[in-house]
Amino acid sequence: MKKFEKERVLLAVAGPVIALIAAVALTSVVLLASGKSPIEPYSLMFEQATYSDIQVLIINQAGMYYLAALAVAVGFRMNLFNIGVDGQYRLAAMATAVVGAHVALPAPLQIPLLILVAMLTGAFWAGIAGILKTTRGVSEVVATIMLNAIATSVIGYMTLTENFGVPVGNNQTTGEMSKSGWFPGISMGESGEIYGFVVIAALAGVLYWLILNRTRFGFDLRATGASESAAAASGVNAKRMVLSAMLISGAVAGLAGMPILLGDVHTYSLSFPTGLGFTGITIALLGRNNPVGIAFAALLIAFLDKASPALDYATPVAYDKEIAVIMQGLIVIAVVVSYEAVRRWGLRRQQQRVGEELAAAARAKGKGNGNNDTVKEVAAR
């Protein structure tokens, strides 16, 4: 039993480790091909990670990545590919910023209201794809890609000056939110401030694990993702689970923009971060949809983002900070390849183990029959 548990742990760790090693190796080949050192960029980035202000930036960015990856992971566990997290989180951030700028309640009411608005907006936008899939059989991949484009247009329309837009210099914003809706952070002195919403992100990870692994709903969701026909045979409504998974995924996606919105910028503008949802896909894959694995993956990708700008200022030879982007892309490719290789290896090991157990049972049965024959011979004499 202990040997089996060790193999399970090995399989869980092998995929991400192989992917990271492969990504580093391939990135080093790219550096060598360009005539630059394959080691110095890594040492420069690791040096950046020792500075407390960079550490604060990494944690803040990782909090946003973590929520986006959790949203993707919910869909993955249901065998759904929610590519629309980016549109869902941006639309939710815009709607929350508008409400926060026009509603001023006491902080104990304002902050929960804004969080609720973000979750409902994200769930609504993801729910459209869920309804299309369950009623018309439209692939959630196609639906969410189209909804991303529509979300961008809706945001552009809503932030026009004649609607909810407030021009600030060359930027178009939704106006500053009421201070009662600002989420308090954790001061790190001169190093900056860690977003207080990072704590909410961590709690969301705990809740994700509890629901998926300790509730009947989580079991039904995982069972439906594994086999809709088998789940239906046990009385699970597959269509309802698909819609529920999309709604939950969208609700979590709606929270992804809250750390920076409530903890820093306090308005939605043209400079609001984009691409968060697509990065979340990488992180969910690398973390194998496990909340702890996703946390480490989010920190890794955030580290690459925040430490790579130092490469532009390296002396005597500057490196392109796009090296970090190349590495992220290679991680995605390596993850897919390594996970498939590990899966096949695990399947072969399982087949081998079953064969060994059957052989051992056959030998034991043969010995038993031999002993019985001996007893019969003695009795006959």
LINKAFEN-V848802 format. One record per backbone hydrogen bond with DSSP energy under -0.5 kcal/mol. NH is the residue of the N-H (numbers start at 1). CO is the residue of the C=O. If there is no record, write none. Layout:
BEGIN
nh=NH co=CO
nh=NH co=CO
END
This chain:
BEGIN
nh=5 co=1
nh=6 co=2
nh=7 co=3
nh=8 co=4
nh=9 co=5
nh=10 co=6
nh=11 co=7
nh=12 co=8
nh=13 co=9
nh=14 co=10
nh=15 co=11
nh=16 co=12
nh=17 co=13
nh=18 co=14
nh=19 co=15
nh=20 co=16
nh=21 co=17
nh=22 co=18
nh=23 co=19
nh=24 co=20
nh=25 co=21
nh=26 co=22
nh=27 co=23
nh=28 co=24
nh=29 co=25
nh=30 co=26
nh=31 co=27
nh=32 co=28
nh=33 co=29
nh=34 co=30
nh=35 co=32
nh=36 co=31
nh=41 co=37
nh=42 co=39
nh=43 co=39
nh=44 co=40
nh=45 co=41
nh=46 co=42
nh=47 co=43
nh=48 co=44
nh=49 co=45
nh=50 co=47
nh=51 co=48
nh=55 co=51
nh=56 co=52
nh=57 co=53
nh=58 co=54
nh=59 co=55
nh=60 co=56
nh=61 co=57
nh=62 co=58
nh=63 co=59
nh=64 co=60
nh=65 co=61
nh=66 co=62
nh=67 co=63
nh=68 co=64
nh=69 co=65
nh=70 co=66
nh=71 co=67
nh=72 co=68
nh=73 co=69
nh=74 co=70
nh=75 co=71
nh=76 co=72
nh=77 co=73
nh=78 co=74
nh=78 co=75
nh=79 co=76
nh=80 co=75
nh=82 co=80
nh=83 co=81
nh=85 co=82
nh=86 co=83
nh=88 co=84
nh=89 co=85
nh=90 co=86
nh=91 co=87
nh=92 co=88
nh=93 co=89
nh=94 co=90
nh=95 co=91
nh=96 co=92
nh=97 co=93
nh=98 co=94
nh=99 co=95
nh=100 co=96
nh=101 co=97
nh=102 co=98
nh=102 co=99
nh=103 co=99
nh=109 co=106
nh=110 co=106
nh=111 co=107
nh=113 co=109
nh=114 co=110
nh=115 co=111
nh=116 co=112
nh=117 co=113
nh=118 co=114
nh=119 co=115
nh=120 co=116
nh=121 co=117
nh=122 co=118
nh=123 co=119
nh=124 co=120
nh=125 co=121
nh=126 co=122
nh=127 co=123
nh=128 co=124
nh=129 co=125
nh=130 co=126
nh=131 co=127
nh=132 co=128
nh=133 co=129
nh=134 co=130
nh=135 co=131
nh=136 co=132
nh=137 co=133
nh=138 co=132
nh=143 co=139
nh=144 co=140
nh=145 co=141
nh=146 co=142
nh=147 co=143
nh=148 co=144
nh=149 co=145
nh=150 co=146
nh=151 co=147
nh=152 co=148
nh=153 co=149
nh=154 co=150
nh=155 co=151
nh=156 co=152
nh=157 co=153
nh=158 co=154
nh=159 co=155
nh=160 co=157
nh=163 co=160
nh=164 co=158
nh=165 co=160
nh=166 co=173
nh=168 co=171
nh=171 co=168
nh=173 co=166
nh=173 co=171
nh=174 co=268
nh=177 co=266
nh=178 co=100
nh=181 co=178
nh=182 co=179
nh=183 co=262
nh=184 co=182
nh=186 co=194
nh=187 co=185
nh=188 co=192
nh=191 co=188
nh=192 co=189
nh=194 co=186
nh=198 co=195
nh=199 co=196
nh=200 co=196
nh=201 co=197
nh=202 co=198
nh=203 co=199
nh=204 co=200
nh=205 co=201
nh=206 co=202
nh=207 co=203
nh=208 co=204
nh=209 co=205
nh=210 co=206
nh=211 co=207
nh=212 co=208
nh=213 co=209
nh=214 co=210
nh=215 co=211
nh=218 co=211
nh=219 co=215
nh=220 co=216
nh=221 co=217
nh=222 co=218
nh=223 co=219
nh=224 co=220
nh=225 co=221
nh=226 co=222
nh=227 co=223
nh=231 co=227
nh=232 co=228
nh=233 co=229
nh=234 co=230
nh=235 co=232
nh=236 co=231
nh=238 co=236
nh=241 co=237
nh=242 co=238
nh=243 co=239
nh=244 co=240
nh=245 co=241
nh=246 co=242
nh=247 co=243
nh=248 co=244
nh=249 co=245
nh=250 co=246
nh=251 co=247
nh=252 co=248
nh=253 co=249
nh=254 co=250
nh=255 co=251
nh=255 co=252
nh=256 co=252
nh=256 co=253
nh=258 co=255
nh=259 co=255
nh=261 co=257
nh=262 co=258
nh=263 co=258
nh=263 co=259
nh=264 co=260
nh=265 co=260
nh=266 co=260
nh=266 co=261
nh=270 co=172
nh=272 co=269
nh=279 co=275
nh=280 co=276
nh=281 co=277
nh=282 co=278
nh=283 co=279
nh=284 co=280
nh=285 co=281
nh=286 co=282
nh=287 co=283
nh=288 co=285
nh=289 co=284
nh=290 co=287
nh=294 co=290
nh=295 co=291
nh=296 co=292
nh=297 co=293
nh=298 co=294
nh=299 co=295
nh=300 co=296
nh=301 co=297
nh=302 co=298
nh=303 co=299
nh=304 co=300
nh=305 co=301
nh=306 co=302
nh=307 co=303
nh=308 co=304
nh=309 co=305
nh=310 co=307
nh=311 co=308
nh=312 co=309
nh=313 co=310
nh=314 co=311
nh=318 co=316
nh=319 co=311
nh=323 co=320
nh=324 co=321
nh=325 co=321
nh=326 co=322
nh=327 co=323
nh=328 co=324
nh=329 co=325
nh=330 co=326
nh=331 co=327
nh=332 co=328
nh=333 co=329
nh=334 co=330
nh=335 co=331
nh=336 co=332
nh=337 co=333
nh=338 co=334
nh=339 co=335
nh=340 co=336
nh=341 co=337
nh=342 co=338
nh=343 co=339
nh=344 co=340
nh=345 co=341
nh=346 co=342
nh=347 co=343
nh=348 co=344
nh=349 co=345
nh=350 co=346
nh=351 co=347
nh=352 co=348
nh=353 co=349
nh=354 co=350
nh=355 co=351
nh=356 co=352
nh=357 co=353
nh=358 co=354
nh=359 co=355
nh=360 co=356
nh=361 co=357
nh=362 co=358
nh=363 co=359
nh=364 co=360
nh=365 co=361
nh=366 co=362
nh=367 co=363
nh=368 co=364
nh=369 co=365
nh=370 co=366
nh=371 co=367
nh=372 co=368
nh=373 co=369
nh=374 co=370
nh=375 co=371
nh=376 co=372
nh=377 co=373
nh=378 co=374
nh=379 co=375
nh=380 co=376
nh=381 co=377
END
